[in-house]
Amino acid sequence: MASTKEYLEFVLEQLSGLDEISHRAMMGEYILYYRGRVFGGIYDDRLLVKPVPVAVKLMPDATMELPYEGAKEMILVDDIDNSEFLRELVEAMYDELPAPKKRK
């Protein structure tokens, strides 16, 4: 099942207090970026984030889920209605996210 544009717009609205949030459509889903670094995505209308140490610490009881078959597990963000928490989570994750690879 592909994610809906409405769900993407809702998540982006929740993150609207952050500068440099962007997204890219990919095979019916959406990859999410903060300042050019991938922090998660929207898969089947679920917000999943990379399991970097700070995200695990901020959501110790969160469920790990597969975004799609064959992928690595990611953290399911249940509390998407809490925009303040979402912004704090993404900002805290930034330093632990890998920098984008340089293109040749």
N, CA, C and O atoms as a printed pandas DataFrame, in Angstrom:
     atom_number atom_name residue_name chain_id  residue_number  x_coord  y_coord  z_coord
0              1         N          MET        A               1    0.838   -1.185    0.000
1              2        CA          MET        A               1    0.000    0.000    0.000
2              3         C          MET        A               1    0.878    1.241    0.000
3              4         O          MET        A               1    1.766    1.359    0.844
4              5         N          ALA        A               2    0.662    2.135   -0.890
5              6        CA          ALA        A               2    1.432    3.377   -0.966
6              7         C          ALA        A               2    0.916    4.381    0.067
7              8         O          ALA        A               2   -0.231    4.311    0.508
8              9         N          SER        A               3    1.776    5.297    0.431
9             10        CA          SER        A               3    1.397    6.351    1.374
10            11         C          SER        A               3    0.610    7.437    0.649
11            12         O          SER        A               3    0.784    7.662   -0.549
12            13         N          THR        A               4   -0.255    8.099    1.402
13            14        CA          THR        A               4   -1.073    9.148    0.799
14            15         C          THR        A               4   -0.377   10.505    0.900
15            16         O          THR        A               4    0.412   10.760    1.810
16            17         N          LYS        A               5   -0.694   11.350   -0.051
17            18        CA          LYS        A               5   -0.178   12.718   -0.055
18            19         C          LYS        A               5   -0.686   13.472    1.187
19            20         O          LYS        A               5    0.018   14.321    1.732
20            21         N          GLU        A               6   -1.900   13.157    1.623
21            22        CA          GLU        A               6   -2.470   13.806    2.807
22            23         C          GLU        A               6   -1.664   13.496    4.062
23            24         O          GLU        A               6   -1.439   14.378    4.891
24            25         N          TYR        A               7   -1.227   12.241    4.206
25            26        CA          TYR        A               7   -0.425   11.879    5.375
26            27         C          TYR        A               7    0.924   12.600    5.330
27            28         O          TYR        A               7    1.394   13.110    6.347
28            29         N          LEU        A               8    1.542   12.641    4.147
29            30        CA          LEU        A               8    2.797   13.385    3.980
30            31         C          LEU        A               8    2.603   14.837    4.394
31            32         O          LEU        A               8    3.404   15.373    5.160
32            33         N          GLU        A               9    1.564   15.471    3.905
33            34        CA          GLU        A               9    1.307   16.882    4.229
34            35         C          GLU        A               9    1.095   17.078    5.729
35            36         O          GLU        A               9    1.538   18.081    6.289
36            37         N          PHE        A              10    0.419   16.126    6.384
37            38        CA          PHE        A              10    0.216   16.213    7.830
38            39         C          PHE        A              10    1.554   16.158    8.569
39            40         O          PHE        A              10    1.805   16.970    9.459
40            41         N          VAL        A              11    2.410   15.205    8.202
41            42        CA          VAL        A              11    3.719   15.073    8.861
42            43         C          VAL        A              11    4.560   16.323    8.610
43            44         O          VAL        A              11    5.208   16.825    9.528
44            45         N          LEU        A              12    4.555   16.830    7.382
45            46        CA          LEU        A              12    5.321   18.040    7.075
46            47         C          LEU        A              12    4.802   19.236    7.873
47            48         O          LEU        A              12    5.586   20.078    8.310
48            49         N          GLU        A              13    3.497   19.310    8.062
49            50        CA          GLU        A              13    2.915   20.377    8.876
50            51         C          GLU        A              13    3.379   20.251   10.331
51            52         O          GLU        A              13    3.675   21.254   10.980
52            53         N          GLN        A              14    3.442   19.033   10.830
53            54        CA          GLN        A              14    3.907   18.803   12.202
54            55         C          GLN        A              14    5.369   19.229   12.368
55            56         O          GLN        A              14    5.774   19.639   13.456
56            57         N          LEU        A              15    6.145   19.136   11.317
57            58        CA          LEU        A              15    7.570   19.493   11.347
58            59         C          LEU        A              15    7.819   20.913   10.857
59            60         O          LEU        A              15    8.972   21.306   10.678
60            61         N          SER        A              16    6.768   21.687   10.636
61            62        CA          SER        A              16    6.899   22.990    9.987
62            63         C          SER        A              16    7.744   23.993   10.768
63            64         O          SER        A              16    8.182   24.987   10.189
64            65         N          GLY        A              17    7.985   23.777   12.030
65            66        CA          GLY        A              17    8.830   24.682   12.805
66            67         C          GLY        A              17   10.308   24.529   12.504
67            68         O          GLY        A              17   11.115   25.354   12.932
68            69         N          LEU        A              18   10.671   23.490   11.777
69            70        CA          LEU        A              18   12.077   23.250   11.433
70            71         C          LEU        A              18   12.377   23.781   10.037
71            72         O          LEU        A              18   11.582   23.621    9.112
72            73         N          ASP        A              19   13.530   24.411    9.904
73            74        CA          ASP        A              19   13.982   24.834    8.583
74            75         C          ASP        A              19   14.630   23.649    7.882
75            76         O          ASP        A              19   15.134   22.732    8.530
76            77         N          GLU        A              20   14.612   23.675    6.588
77            78        CA          GLU        A              20   15.303   22.705    5.755
78            79         C          GLU        A              20   14.772   21.282    5.853
79            80         O          GLU        A              20   15.542   20.326    5.755
80            81         N          ILE        A              21   13.465   21.132    6.044
81            82        CA          ILE        A              21   12.839   19.815    5.925
82            83         C          ILE        A              21   12.451   19.651    4.463
83            84         O          ILE        A              21   11.834   20.536    3.871
84            85         N          SER        A              22   12.814   18.518    3.891
85            86        CA          SER        A              22   12.438   18.252    2.505
86            87         C          SER        A              22   12.061   16.779    2.377
87            88         O          SER        A              22   12.252   15.986    3.300
88            89         N          HIS        A              23   11.524   16.439    1.219
89            90        CA          HIS        A              23   11.126   15.053    0.988
90            91         C          HIS        A              23   11.312   14.708   -0.477
91            92         O          HIS        A              23   11.422   15.580   -1.339
92            93         N          ARG        A              24   11.342   13.419   -0.727
93            94        CA          ARG        A              24   11.437   12.920   -2.100
94            95         C          ARG        A              24   10.526   11.705   -2.225
95            96         O          ARG        A              24   10.581   10.790   -1.403
96            97         N          ALA        A              25    9.698   11.703   -3.246
97            98        CA          ALA        A              25    8.837   10.547   -3.509
98            99         C          ALA        A              25    9.692    9.416   -4.055
99           100         O          ALA        A              25   10.554    9.622   -4.908
100          101         N          MET        A              26    9.434    8.214   -3.545
101          102        CA          MET        A              26   10.197    7.057   -3.998
102          103         C          MET        A              26    9.287    5.824   -3.977
103          104         O          MET        A              26    8.972    5.302   -2.908
104          105         N          MET        A              27    8.873    5.367   -5.141
105          106        CA          MET        A              27    8.062    4.161   -5.301
106          107         C          MET        A              27    6.819    4.164   -4.411
107          108         O          MET        A              27    6.534    3.171   -3.742
108          109         N          GLY        A              28    6.090    5.261   -4.401
109          110        CA          GLY        A              28    4.853    5.354   -3.654
110          111         C          GLY        A              28    5.015    5.728   -2.193
111          112         O          GLY        A              28    4.029    5.867   -1.470
112          113         N          GLU        A              29    6.249    5.890   -1.761
113          114        CA          GLU        A              29    6.534    6.278   -0.377
114          115         C          GLU        A              29    7.311    7.596   -0.408
115          116         O          GLU        A              29    7.550    8.149   -1.481
116          117         N          TYR        A              30    7.707    8.100    0.770
117          118        CA          TYR        A              30    8.407    9.384    0.833
118          119         C          TYR        A              30    9.614    9.287    1.769
119          120         O          TYR        A              30    9.491    8.853    2.914
120          121         N          ILE        A              31   10.773    9.695    1.270
121          122        CA          ILE        A              31   11.983    9.785    2.075
122          123         C          ILE        A              31   12.015   11.202    2.648
123          124         O          ILE        A              31   11.759   12.169    1.930
124          125         N          LEU        A              32   12.331   11.326    3.943
125          126        CA          LEU        A              32   12.348   12.627    4.611
126          127         C          LEU        A              32   13.771   13.042    4.945
127          128         O          LEU        A              32   14.576   12.227    5.395
128          129         N          TYR        A              33   14.077   14.314    4.723
129          130        CA          TYR        A              33   15.416   14.862    4.939
130          131         C          TYR        A              33   15.351   16.054    5.891
131          132         O          TYR        A              33   14.391   16.825    5.885
132          133         N          TYR        A              34   16.388   16.186    6.703
133          134        CA          TYR        A              34   16.566   17.382    7.524
134          135         C          TYR        A              34   17.970   17.892    7.247
135          136         O          TYR        A              34   18.957   17.198    7.491
136          137         N          ARG        A              35   18.045   19.103    6.736
137          138        CA          ARG        A              35   19.317   19.715    6.337
138          139         C          ARG        A              35   20.127   18.795    5.426
139          140         O          ARG        A              35   21.347   18.698    5.558
140          141         N          GLY        A              36   19.451   18.132    4.515
141          142        CA          GLY        A              36   20.107   17.289    3.525
142          143         C          GLY        A              36   20.420   15.880    3.977
143          144         O          GLY        A              36   20.938   15.090    3.188
144          145         N          ARG        A              37   20.123   15.537    5.226
145          146        CA          ARG        A              37   20.395   14.189    5.730
146          147         C          ARG        A              37   19.085   13.427    5.902
147          148         O          ARG        A              37   18.097   13.966    6.401
148          149         N          VAL        A              38   19.095   12.164    5.481
149          150        CA          VAL        A              38   17.908   11.320    5.622
150          151         C          VAL        A              38   17.714   10.983    7.098
151          152         O          VAL        A              38   18.611   10.437    7.741
152          153         N          PHE        A              39   16.533   11.312    7.629
153          154        CA          PHE        A              39   16.253   10.931    9.013
154          155         C          PHE        A              39   15.156    9.875    9.104
155          156         O          PHE        A              39   14.986    9.249   10.151
156          157         N          GLY        A              40   14.422    9.673    8.038
157          158        CA          GLY        A              40   13.358    8.671    8.056
158          159         C          GLY        A              40   12.524    8.749    6.805
159          160         O          GLY        A              40   12.965    9.232    5.762
160          161         N          GLY        A              41   11.300    8.259    6.934
161          162        CA          GLY        A              41   10.423    8.276    5.784
162          163         C          GLY        A              41    9.001    7.926    6.164
163          164         O          GLY        A              41    8.704    7.569    7.304
164          165         N          ILE        A              42    8.144    8.039    5.187
165          166        CA          ILE        A              42    6.745    7.669    5.351
166          167         C          ILE        A              42    6.524    6.434    4.489
167          168         O          ILE        A              42    6.699    6.463    3.271
168          169         N          TYR        A              43    6.139    5.359    5.148
169          170        CA          TYR        A              43    5.934    4.068    4.502
170          171         C          TYR        A              43    4.570    3.544    4.924
171          172         O          TYR        A              43    4.318    3.374    6.116
172          173         N          ASP        A              44    3.697    3.289    3.976
173          174        CA          ASP        A              44    2.338    2.800    4.270
174          175         C          ASP        A              44    1.656    3.680    5.311
175          176         O          ASP        A              44    1.034    3.177    6.247
176          177         N          ASP        A              45    1.774    4.980    5.147
177          178        CA          ASP        A              45    1.187    5.959    6.072
178          179         C          ASP        A              45    1.645    5.752    7.511
179          180         O          ASP        A              45    0.865    5.894    8.454
180          181         N          ARG        A              46    2.926    5.414    7.662
181          182        CA          ARG        A              46    3.567    5.319    8.977
182          183         C          ARG        A              46    4.829    6.172    8.923
183          184         O          ARG        A              46    5.566    6.125    7.938
184          185         N          LEU        A              47    5.084    6.953    9.976
185          186        CA          LEU        A              47    6.331    7.705   10.072
186          187         C          LEU        A              47    7.358    6.816   10.756
187          188         O          LEU        A              47    7.196    6.443   11.918
188          189         N          LEU        A              48    8.414    6.480   10.027
189          190        CA          LEU        A              48    9.505    5.666   10.554
190          191         C          LEU        A              48   10.778    6.492   10.510
191          192         O          LEU        A              48   11.029    7.209    9.541
192          193         N          VAL        A              49   11.601    6.387   11.585
193          194        CA          VAL        A              49   12.868    7.108   11.631
194          195         C          VAL        A              49   14.010    6.132   11.834
195          196         O          VAL        A              49   13.820    5.015   12.313
196          197         N          LYS        A              50   15.206    6.579   11.457
197          198        CA          LYS        A              50   16.393    5.750   11.609
198          199         C          LYS        A              50   16.643    5.483   13.098
199          200         O          LYS        A              50   16.421    6.362   13.930
200          201         N          PRO        A              51   17.099    4.288   13.433
201          202        CA          PRO        A              51   17.323    3.944   14.843
202          203         C          PRO        A              51   18.682    4.417   15.365
203          204         O          PRO        A              51   19.464    3.613   15.871
204          205         N          VAL        A              52   18.962    5.697   15.248
205          206        CA          VAL        A              52   20.206    6.242   15.803
206          207         C          VAL        A              52   20.068    6.273   17.328
207          208         O          VAL        A              52   18.948    6.318   17.835
208          209         N          PRO        A              53   21.183    6.250   18.070
209          210        CA          PRO        A              53   21.114    6.154   19.538
210          211         C          PRO        A              53   20.200    7.169   20.214
211          212         O          PRO        A              53   19.468    6.806   21.134
212          213         N          VAL        A              54   20.219    8.419   19.790
213          214        CA          VAL        A              54   19.377    9.417   20.453
214          215         C          VAL        A              54   17.894    9.145   20.223
215          216         O          VAL        A              54   17.086    9.401   21.115
216          217         N          ALA        A              55   17.521    8.643   19.072
217          218        CA          ALA        A              55   16.119    8.314   18.802
218          219         C          ALA        A              55   15.663    7.154   19.682
219          220         O          ALA        A              55   14.546    7.158   20.199
220          221         N          VAL        A              56   16.539    6.159   19.847
221          222        CA          VAL        A              56   16.227    5.028   20.714
222          223         C          VAL        A              56   16.068    5.513   22.156
223          224         O          VAL        A              56   15.180    5.056   22.877
224          225         N          LYS        A              57   16.924    6.432   22.568
225          226        CA          LYS        A              57   16.856    6.966   23.929
226          227         C          LYS        A              57   15.569    7.772   24.153
227          228         O          LYS        A              57   14.950    7.670   25.212
228          229         N          LEU        A              58   15.171    8.569   23.161
229          230        CA          LEU        A              58   13.969    9.395   23.291
230          231         C          LEU        A              58   12.667    8.581   23.195
231          232         O          LEU        A              58   11.621    9.005   23.686
232          233         N          MET        A              59   12.750    7.417   22.558
233          234        CA          MET        A              59   11.564    6.558   22.408
234          235         C          MET        A              59   11.914    5.122   22.801
235          236         O          MET        A              59   11.898    4.232   21.951
236          237         N          PRO        A              60   12.232    4.884   24.084
237          238        CA          PRO        A              60   12.718    3.557   24.505
238          239         C          PRO        A              60   11.706    2.425   24.319
239          240         O          PRO        A              60   12.100    1.266   24.188
240          241         N          ASP        A              61   10.426    2.738   24.305
241          242        CA          ASP        A              61    9.401    1.701   24.177
242          243         C          ASP        A              61    8.824    1.604   22.773
243          244         O          ASP        A              61    7.838    0.900   22.554
244          245         N          ALA        A              62    9.420    2.293   21.839
245          246        CA          ALA        A              62    8.892    2.319   20.470
246          247         C          ALA        A              62    9.068    0.965   19.788
247          248         O          ALA        A              62    9.972    0.194   20.107
248          249         N          THR        A              63    8.186    0.710   18.855
249          250        CA          THR        A              63    8.204   -0.507   18.066
250          251         C          THR        A              63    9.165   -0.354   16.887
251          252         O          THR        A              63    9.231    0.705   16.262
252          253         N          MET        A              64    9.901   -1.410   16.596
253          254        CA          MET        A              64   10.745   -1.435   15.405
254          255         C          MET        A              64    9.950   -2.120   14.291
255          256         O          MET        A              64    9.367   -3.186   14.493
256          257         N          GLU        A              65    9.937   -1.488   13.110
257          258        CA          GLU        A              65    9.186   -2.044   11.990
258          259         C          GLU        A              65    9.995   -1.953   10.704
259          260         O          GLU        A              65   10.898   -1.128   10.571
260          261         N          LEU        A              66    9.648   -2.817    9.768
261          262        CA          LEU        A              66   10.274   -2.785    8.451
262          263         C          LEU        A              66    9.528   -1.797    7.562
263          264         O          LEU        A              66    8.304   -1.869    7.456
264          265         N          PRO        A              67   10.244   -0.881    6.925
265          266        CA          PRO        A              67    9.565    0.033    6.003
266          267         C          PRO        A              67    9.047   -0.705    4.766
267          268         O          PRO        A              67    7.995   -0.360    4.228
268          269         N          TYR        A              68    9.787   -1.715    4.323
269          270        CA          TYR        A              68    9.403   -2.540    3.182
270          271         C          TYR        A              68   10.231   -3.812    3.248
271          272         O          TYR        A              68   11.236   -3.866    3.957
272          273         N          GLU        A              69    9.820   -4.819    2.526
273          274        CA          GLU        A              69   10.488   -6.118    2.527
274          275         C          GLU        A              69   11.961   -5.978    2.138
275          276         O          GLU        A              69   12.286   -5.370    1.118
276          277         N          GLY        A              70   12.838   -6.540    2.952
277          278        CA          GLY        A              70   14.268   -6.529    2.666
278          279         C          GLY        A              70   15.015   -5.334    3.235
279          280         O          GLY        A              70   16.236   -5.256    3.101
280          281         N          ALA        A              71   14.315   -4.406    3.866
281          282        CA          ALA        A              71   14.957   -3.214    4.438
282          283         C          ALA        A              71   15.356   -3.472    5.894
283          284         O          ALA        A              71   14.941   -4.455    6.507
284          285         N          LYS        A              72   16.164   -2.567    6.420
285          286        CA          LYS        A              72   16.521   -2.620    7.839
286          287         C          LYS        A              72   15.375   -2.050    8.659
287          288         O          LYS        A              72   14.627   -1.191    8.194
288          289         N          GLU        A              73   15.250   -2.544    9.892
289          290        CA          GLU        A              73   14.198   -2.049   10.762
290          291         C          GLU        A              73   14.410   -0.580   11.109
291          292         O          GLU        A              73   15.537   -0.095   11.212
292          293         N          MET        A              74   13.292    0.105   11.283
293          294        CA          MET        A              74   13.304    1.509   11.680
294          295         C          MET        A              74   12.344    1.674   12.857
295          296         O          MET        A              74   11.553    0.779   13.153
296          297         N          ILE        A              75   12.421    2.822   13.522
297          298        CA          ILE        A              75   11.572    3.089   14.679
298          299         C          ILE        A              75   10.254    3.702   14.217
299          300         O          ILE        A              75   10.238    4.685   13.475
300          301         N          LEU        A              76    9.148    3.108   14.666
301          302        CA          LEU        A              76    7.831    3.650   14.383
302          303         C          LEU        A              76    7.555    4.796   15.357
303          304         O          LEU        A              76    7.639    4.619   16.572
304          305         N          VAL        A              77    7.227    5.969   14.817
305          306        CA          VAL        A              77    6.888    7.120   15.647
306          307         C          VAL        A              77    5.374    7.119   15.831
307          308         O          VAL        A              77    4.620    7.407   14.901
308          309         N          ASP        A              78    4.948    6.790   17.042
309          310        CA          ASP        A              78    3.512    6.722   17.349
310          311         C          ASP        A              78    2.906    8.091   17.608
311          312         O          ASP        A              78    1.773    8.358   17.207
312          313         N          ASP        A              79    3.652    8.954   18.273
313          314        CA          ASP        A              79    3.111   10.226   18.755
314          315         C          ASP        A              79    3.271   11.332   17.711
315          316         O          ASP        A              79    3.905   12.354   17.974
316          317         N          ILE        A              80    2.693   11.122   16.527
317          318        CA          ILE        A              80    2.865   12.123   15.467
318          319         C          ILE        A              80    2.007   13.356   15.676
319          320         O          ILE        A              80    2.194   14.361   14.990
320          321         N          ASP        A              81    1.072   13.300   16.608
321          322        CA          ASP        A              81    0.250   14.478   16.900
322          323         C          ASP        A              81    0.989   15.503   17.749
323          324         O          ASP        A              81    0.555   16.650   17.854
324          325         N          ASN        A              82    2.096   15.102   18.352
325          326        CA          ASN        A              82    2.887   15.979   19.214
326          327         C          ASN        A              82    3.987   16.643   18.374
327          328         O          ASN        A              82    5.099   16.128   18.266
328          329         N          SER        A              83    3.656   17.787   17.788
329          330        CA          SER        A              83    4.604   18.443   16.877
330          331         C          SER        A              83    5.866   18.895   17.595
331          332         O          SER        A              83    6.947   18.858   17.007
332          333         N          GLU        A              84    5.760   19.317   18.839
333          334        CA          GLU        A              84    6.951   19.742   19.593
334          335         C          GLU        A              84    7.914   18.575   19.768
335          336         O          GLU        A              84    9.119   18.734   19.569
336          337         N          PHE        A              85    7.401   17.408   20.137
337          338        CA          PHE        A              85    8.247   16.224   20.279
338          339         C          PHE        A              85    8.900   15.857   18.946
339          340         O          PHE        A              85   10.092   15.552   18.904
340          341         N          LEU        A              86    8.127   15.885   17.860
341          342        CA          LEU        A              86    8.678   15.529   16.546
342          343         C          LEU        A              86    9.830   16.446   16.154
343          344         O          LEU        A              86   10.861   15.985   15.666
344          345         N          ARG        A              87    9.649   17.738   16.368
345          346        CA          ARG        A              87   10.719   18.688   16.021
346          347         C          ARG        A              87   11.956   18.429   16.886
347          348         O          ARG        A              87   13.076   18.432   16.376
348          349         N          GLU        A              88   11.763   18.207   18.179
349          350        CA          GLU        A              88   12.899   17.925   19.072
350          351         C          GLU        A              88   13.606   16.633   18.672
351          352         O          GLU        A              88   14.835   16.559   18.696
352          353         N          LEU        A              89   12.834   15.624   18.308
353          354        CA          LEU        A              89   13.403   14.343   17.885
354          355         C          LEU        A              89   14.290   14.517   16.662
355          356         O          LEU        A              89   15.435   14.066   16.653
356          357         N          VAL        A              90   13.766   15.169   15.629
357          358        CA          VAL        A              90   14.516   15.331   14.382
358          359         C          VAL        A              90   15.777   16.178   14.614
359          360         O          VAL        A              90   16.846   15.850   14.099
360          361         N          GLU        A              91   15.654   17.251   15.375
361          362        CA          GLU        A              91   16.827   18.080   15.671
362          363         C          GLU        A              91   17.880   17.288   16.438
363          364         O          GLU        A              91   19.069   17.388   16.135
364          365         N          ALA        A              92   17.455   16.500   17.430
365          366        CA          ALA        A              92   18.395   15.716   18.226
366          367         C          ALA        A              92   19.095   14.648   17.385
367          368         O          ALA        A              92   20.253   14.317   17.641
368          369         N          MET        A              93   18.399   14.113   16.387
369          370        CA          MET        A              93   18.968   13.063   15.541
370          371         C          MET        A              93   20.027   13.581   14.582
371          372         O          MET        A              93   20.896   12.817   14.161
372          373         N          TYR        A              94   19.979   14.841   14.231
373          374        CA          TYR        A              94   20.796   15.383   13.139
374          375         C          TYR        A              94   22.275   15.017   13.240
375          376         O          TYR        A              94   22.852   14.536   12.265
376          377         N          ASP        A              95   22.900   15.233   14.397
377          378        CA          ASP        A              95   24.336   14.982   14.527
378          379         C          ASP        A              95   24.699   13.504   14.399
379          380         O          ASP        A              95   25.850   13.173   14.115
380          381         N          GLU        A              96   23.734   12.619   14.604
381          382        CA          GLU        A              96   24.007   11.183   14.513
382          383         C          GLU        A              96   23.659   10.596   13.154
383          384         O          GLU        A              96   23.885    9.409   12.919
384          385         N          LEU        A              97   23.122   11.394   12.274
385          386        CA          LEU        A              97   22.770   10.918   10.938
386          387         C          LEU        A              97   23.975   10.990   10.025
387          388         O          LEU        A              97   24.765   11.930   10.112
388          389         N          PRO        A              98   24.125   10.001    9.144
389          390        CA          PRO        A              98   25.246   10.047    8.204
390          391         C          PRO        A              98   25.096   11.190    7.214
391          392         O          PRO        A              98   23.998   11.492    6.748
392          393         N          ALA        A              99   26.217   11.815    6.904
393          394        CA          ALA        A              99   26.226   12.890    5.900
394          395         C          ALA        A              99   25.941   12.267    4.532
395          396         O          ALA        A              99   26.282   11.108    4.296
396          397         N          PRO        A             100   25.322   13.029    3.638
397          398        CA          PRO        A             100   25.053   12.483    2.303
398          399         C          PRO        A             100   26.359   12.141    1.584
399          400         O          PRO        A             100   27.372   12.822    1.738
400          401         N          LYS        A             101   26.305   11.073    0.802
401          402        CA          LYS        A             101   27.491   10.668    0.043
402          403         C          LYS        A             101   27.716   11.647   -1.103
403          404         O          LYS        A             101   26.772   12.132   -1.727
404          405         N          LYS        A             102   28.972   11.921   -1.357
405          406        CA          LYS        A             102   29.323   12.799   -2.459
406          407         C          LYS        A             102   29.127   12.080   -3.777
407          408         O          LYS        A             102   29.508   10.918   -3.917
408          409         N          ARG        A             103   28.537   12.760   -4.741
409          410        CA          ARG        A             103   28.358   12.182   -6.074
410          411         C          ARG        A             103   29.623   12.369   -6.878
411          412         O          ARG        A             103   30.314   13.381   -6.757
412          413         N          LYS        A             104   29.913   11.388   -7.693
413          414        CA          LYS        A             104   31.131   11.463   -8.522
414          415         C          LYS        A             104   30.872   12.265   -9.773
415          416         O          LYS        A             104   31.774   12.439  -10.592
